[in-house]
Amino acid sequence: MIDKSILNGTDEISLDTGIYIRYFETGESELKKNLRELLFHKDSNIRLHGHYLLKSEIYYILCRSLGREQAEEYLEQIEEFINFIESRYLYQIAGQIKCEFPIALSDCYSIAVGFLQSCPILFLEEKELSGEIIAKIKEKYDVNIQVFY
């Protein structure tokens, strides 16, 4: 469940790939309900930020599980809600994070987006994003990383 308090004082947020993938899985879940309530509706005042690697990840994962046509349809839906960041510094920050920490490159990009936009970054629990690594990234980059279990 998403703690609504992480949105206090912010109107921007970065979501990692895992959250989008879980949202598009079949069946209802508490996470889907929370995302629709808080973020994924036309009256939401929260601006979602992402990166172009995110689009590739969402596409290939959905393509494998649901097929090309459904993956393309879902991507069209999320493109309406996400501001894709194209900063010339994004790759440098993501690369620096990847250089320092053994985590997925896409996770590095999500963190870099949060850093550049000064907004919280939401992740689902991942093995490689241990509490120790998250604490070190938070300290070094002064970012607000939230992990949902």
Secondary structure as GFF3:
##gff-version 3
##sequence-region A 1 149
A	DSSP	three_ten_helix	4	7	.	.	.	ID=ss1
A	DSSP	beta_strand	12	15	.	.	.	ID=ss2
A	DSSP	alpha_helix	17	24	.	.	.	ID=ss3
A	DSSP	alpha_helix	30	38	.	.	.	ID=ss4
A	DSSP	beta_strand	47	50	.	.	.	ID=ss5
A	DSSP	alpha_helix	52	66	.	.	.	ID=ss6
A	DSSP	alpha_helix	68	79	.	.	.	ID=ss7
A	DSSP	beta_strand	82	84	.	.	.	ID=ss8
A	DSSP	alpha_helix	90	100	.	.	.	ID=ss9
A	DSSP	alpha_helix	105	117	.	.	.	ID=ss10
A	DSSP	beta_strand	121	124	.	.	.	ID=ss11
A	DSSP	alpha_helix	131	141	.	.	.	ID=ss12
A	DSSP	beta_strand	145	148	.	.	.	ID=ss13
###
